[in-house]
Amino acid sequence: MPHSSSPGPRRIFVGLILLSLLLVAVALWPFAQALFLAAIFATLLSGVQATLTRWLGGRPTLAAALLCVVVTGLVLGPAASLVAYVVSEAVAGAQAVAATVRQEGLGGLVERLPSAMQGTAQRLMAHLHLGEAQLSAALQQQLSERGEDAARVVGRAVSATGTLLVQGVMMLVALFFLLVDGERLVAWLEEMSPLEPGQTADLLGEFRDVSRAIIVSTVATAGVQALLAFASFVVAGVPNAVFFGLLTFFTAFIPAVGAGGMCLVAAAVLFFGGHPWAAAGVAVWGLTVVGLVDNLVKPLLARRGMSLHPALIFFSILGGLSAFGGVGLLLGPLLMATFLALLRIYRRDYGRQPRAEVSTPSAAQGVGELQELADGVPVAGGRGDAQAEPAQSGG
């Protein structure tokens, strides 16, 4: 059945496609971050998936399942454990403070403080000109009034932990299917894409290169920061320096905290333990050396895998974090690289074509022709040939 040449039905069909695309985006938006991270990990692990499939005798499903287990053990497991540990310790600390004040009063709470803080707390109590009983009653009142706020904070923290677990599960499911059917998905995208042949492959290649560069640079930068912070912990005598070093590595991926924030926590532990000078040294080291590594090393490492200027990488990372949160660490540079790739492809395929060569002689050729005419020598291909032919025929 021949299709109508009228543009009306075609426009309606394009509108239906756009509407369905919008509805699909709305339906998948709650899992947008999980799907995006799954695409990143699938891009990074595509080569490993192919190699592992060959080792397992051509079983891509088993290879994808093993890689999902590895990702869970190396990424999702430590992240979920860290969040659960922080939440549980915060809740336990708040409950311990409230129980101590109710049972032993403010004096019992002061006695449980480190020795370096006990004198400061007692001087503060004397400066307020209030007795221990009055301060204990006031503190108990504040704890009771803030109990509901604390409960809401804990509830939000637990909810955030549950959301993180759900997003992690969705990411693993999407990662599994992308690893199994990744090649067919890429072929389908190239076939269904409205772009010209080769352009979709160029954009997917840009996505792969940028993703690999950002992941490698981020992990390497976190490792460098953790090593520098661990060295300061050992020199300053921070208790459980290995534990704080591991926490520094994981917190380096959190934009709001960073490795410098963990150095401040270690400095606080030293200060309350009676080592103010060591605490000051760790704090200064963390805010200067450890903190600046993230802004200097990461753009330089990321540049090795991307054709972007370090300044563009730096500002795209900061802008992505500000606009999209933690996922902006990847999304910001990826958007910048995609924009520049589109410009490059457009200039290559649709840019100005080189001007056709005009038969008008250049200035140097004109001078040569004039010199030949002045010498009486016919110019090949010029008007001299037309004048010379009659002369020759007449002879």
N, C-alpha and C positions, 0 to 999 in steps of 0.2 A: 504494500500500500504506500503510495508516494506521500511524502510529508509536504505540508503546506509551506510555501515560501513566504508567507506572511510573518512579520516579526512579532506579532502579538502572542501566539502560542509559545514561541521561544522565550519571550520575556517572562511569561507566566511560569514556565518551567524553571527558569533561572531563579525567579523569586521563591518558588517552592523549595529549591535546593538550598538557598540561603536561609530560609525559615527553618528547614529541618536541621541545618548546621547549627543555627542559633539554639534550637531546642536541645540538641545533643550536647552543646557546650554547657548549657544550664544544668543538664542532668549530670554531667561529669565534673562540674566545677568543684563540688566538695572534695573530690579526690584529685584535683589538679596537681597539687604538689607531689602526691604519691606517684602519679603517672609521669610527671616530669622527671623525678628522681629515678624512676624505673627506666625511662628512656636513656638517662645519663649512664646508669650502671650497665644497661644492655649494650650501649655503644662502646663502653670501656672493655667489657668482657666478651665482645663478639669474637675476637681472635682466640681467647682462652676457650670459649665454647666450641669453636671449630676444632681446635687441637684435642680437647678432652673428648669430643665426639668420636674422633678417629681412634683415640686410645681405647675407648669403650666399645669398639666394634661397630660404629655407626648407629649409636643410640642417643640421639639428641635429647630426648626427654630425661633420661637418667643424668646426662651431663648438666642439663639446666637445673635439675633438682639438687645436685651436689653443689653447684655454684650458689644457689639460693641459700643452702645451709651455711656455706662459707660466708656469704654476705651477712647472714643473721649473726653468726658468731663474731665477726670482726667489726660490724657497724651497729646493727640494731641492738644486739645484746648489751654491749658496754654502754650505749647511750641510755637505754631503758634502766639499766642497773644504776647508773649515775643519778638519774632523775629520782628514782625510787629511794636511793640512799639519802640524797639531800632532803627530800620531803620527810622521810622517817626521822632523820636526825633533828630537823627543825621542830617537828611535832614533839619528839621526846624531850628536847631541851626546854621548850615552852612548858610542858607538863611538869618537868622537874623543878623549874623555877617557881611555878605556882604552888606545888606541893611543899617545897621548902619554906616558902613565905607563910603558908597556912599553918604548918606544924611547928616551925622553929622561929618564925619571925624574921625580921630583916637582919638581925644579928647572925642567925644561922646562914643566911645567904651570903653575908659578907665573909664569914669564915670559910665558906666553900670557894671563894674567889682565889686566884693565884696570889702569892705573897706580895708581888709587886703592885697589885691592885687594891689590897686591903687598906693600906695607908691612905691612898687616894679616896677610897670610898668613905673611910671614917672622917677624913677632913671635910669631905663634901657634906656629910651629915651634920658636922659641927657648924659648917658655914650656913646651913639652912636654919639653924637654931630650932630644930625640932627633935624631939626625943625619939628613941627607937620605936616605942609603941605607936606614936603618931605616924611615923614614916611607914611602919608595917601596915597600919590601918589604911593609910592613903594608897599604898601599893596594892593591897588586897582589893580595894575598891576599884582601882584602875584595871586590875586583872579581871575582875568580874564584869566591869563595863566593856572591856575589850574582848571578852570571851567570845561573843557572837561574831565580832570582826575576825578574830583568829579562826573561828570555825569556818567562816566563809572563805578565808584565804586558803585554809587547808582543803576545803571542798574544791576550790578552783584548781589547786595544785593536783589533786587526785584526778579531777576531770581532764586537766591537761595531760597527765600521764596516760589516762585511758585513750585520749584522742591520739597521742603519739603512738600508742600500740596499734590502734586501728589503722592509722595511716601507714605504719610499718607493715602490717599484714597486707593491706591493699597494694603496697609497693612490691612486696614479694610475689603476690599473685600476678601482677602486671609484668614483673621482671621475668617470671617463669615463661609466660607465653611469648614475650618478646625474644627471649633467648631461643625458644624452640622454633618460632616462625618468623624470626627477624628478617631473614633473607627474602622470604616470600612477601613480607610486608613492604620491604624496600622496593622490590620489583613491582608490586601493586601500586605503590605511590608514584613511581616513575611512569607507569602506564596510564594512571588516572589523572595525573597532574596536567593542568592546562598549559604548563610551561613547555617550551621547546625542548627537543631531545638534548640531554646533557646538562640542562640548567638545574633540574631537580637533583641530579647526582652531585653537582657542584655545591648546592646548598646543604645536602646531607653530609658531604665531606667536610664542609666548614663546621657544621654542628659537631661532627666527630672530633675534629682537631681542637676546637675550642673547649669541648667538654674534657678531653684528655688533658689538655694543658692546665685548665683550672683545677681539676682534681689533683693532679700530680703536684702542682705548685702549692695548693692548700695543705696537703698532707706533709709535704717536705717542709713548709714553713712552720707548721705546728710542731714537727719533730725538732727543728732547730730551736724554736722557742722553749720547748720542754727541756732540751739539753742545757741551754743557757740558764734557765731557771733552776734546774736541778743542781748545776754547779754552784750557784749562789746559795742554795739550800744546804748543801754539804759544807761549804766554807763557813756559813753563818751558824751552823749547828741546829738547823730546824729539825725537830723530832719527826720521825717517819718521813725522811726526805724522799724516799722512793715513792711512797704513796702520794705525796704532794706533787712529785714530778709527773706521775701518771695523770693526776687530776689536771695538771697544767696542760698536758697534751690534749685531753678531751675538751677542756674549757676553751682552748685556743680556737675551736670551731664555732663557739658561741659568740656572736658579734657583740652583744651587750656586756659580756664579761671579759672574754679574752684571756690570754696568758698573763697579762699584767694584773688583772684582777685577782688571780690566784696568788701572785706574788704579794699582793697587799694582804691577803688572808694569812699567808705564811709570816709576813712581817708582824701582823697583829698577834699571832701565836708567840712569836719571839718577844714582843713588847710586854705582853701580859705574863710571860715567863720570867721577866726580870732582865731582859737583854735589850735595852733601848737602842744602843748604838748598832748592834747587829740588825735589829729590826729596821732602822733607818737605812742601812746599807742595802738590805734586800728590797725595800720599797723603792729606793732610788734606782737600783739596778733593774727592777721590774718595769718601772714607768719609762725609763729611757732606753736601755739596750733591748730588753725583751719586747717592750711595746713597739719600738720602732722597727723591729725586724719584720713585723707583719706588713708595714707600709712600704718597706724597701725591697725585701727579698721576694715577696710574692709577685709583684708586677714584673720583676726581672726574670723570675723563673717562668711565669706565664707567657712572657714574650717569646720564649724559645719555641712554643708550639702554636703561636698565633702571629699573624702579620699585622699586629697592632702596635701603635706607639705606647711606651710605658705610661705616659700621661693618660691616654685613653683608657688603658686597663685600670689604672688607679681610680679614675673618676667613675668609670662604669661599675666597678666593684662597690664603691661607696654609694653611688646612686641606686644600684640594685638593692643593697641592704636597706637603704632608707625607704624605698618604694615597696619592696616585696618581702622584707624580713630576711630570715636566714637563707631562704632559697634564692634570694637576690644575689648571693655570692656567686652563683652559677648563671643565673638568668641575666644579670646586668651585662657582663662581658659577652654572653651569647647573643643578646639583642644587638649590641654594638657591632659585633663581628658579622651578624646576619645583614644588618643595614649596609655595612661597607661591602659585603659580598654582593648584595643586590645591585649596588651602584657599579661595582666592577663588572658584573655580568651584563648589565644594561649598556655600559660603555663599550664592552666588547662586542655585543651582538646587535645593538641598536644605535650605537653612537654615530658620530659623523663619519661618513665614508670618505676616503681620500679622493680629492678632486681628480677628475679625468685629465689626462695629459693633453694640453692644447698644442696644436701644430705651430703656433706662433714661435718663431726662433727667439732664443734668448739674446741678451745683449752681446755676449761674447760671440755667438754665431753670427749676429748681424754685423759686428765689426769685421769678422773674417770674410763674410760675403762682400762687404764693401771693398775690402782690400783686394779680393780676387777680381772684382769688377774693375777696380782701378788699374790692375795689372793686365787687364784684357783676357783673363782666364775665365771660361764659362763655369758657372756654379751649378753643380749637380743637383737636380731636383728643383732648381729655381727658375726664375724667368729667363735666365741666360740660355737655358737649353732650348726654350721655345724660339729665341732669337737666333740661336746658332744653327738650328736645323734648316731653316730656309736658306741660310748662307751656304751650307754645305750642299744642299740640293741644287742650288743655283750654280755652283761650281761644277 
